[in-house]
Amino acid sequence: MIAISTRDKLEERMRRTPTPSDVTFDDFVLFLRHSGFTEQTNQSSHYVYGCKIGNQTYIVTFARPHGASNYMKRNYVKKAIETIDEMRTQLEME
């Protein structure tokens, strides 16, 4: 488990505007795990992480970077942030 300050710094980095283009695959997965997501499958070219809250399941799907780059595409980072924000809003309502 990572320290809270490290987790907070990672989240701050993900939420920067404009969306950062230097988020590594490992940092992205770590961010999802510390936000409550678990790996559902990686049997295809895409990874699927999910988090169930009550009867609602939140899903984040993304492809692992390939080639010379190990950086996540910005749209995957944006979608993950949007999904986590939706999930947190749902938690606050319960």
ZIMOPE-V566731 format. One line per field, one symbol per residue. ss: DSSP state (A for helix, B for strand, O for the rest). phi: phi as a letter, one per 20 degrees, with the letter a starting at -180 (. if undefined). Layout:
ss->???
phi->???
//
This chain:
ss->OOOAAAAAAAAAAAOOOOOOOOOBAAAAAAAAAAOOOBBBBOOOOBBBBBBBBOOBBBBBBBBOOOOOOOBOOAAAAAAAAAAAAAAAAAAAAO
phi->.efgfffffffgffegdfgfddefgfffffffffeoecfeabfdfdecdcbdcmddddccdbdffcnfedeffgfffffffgfffgfffffffe
//
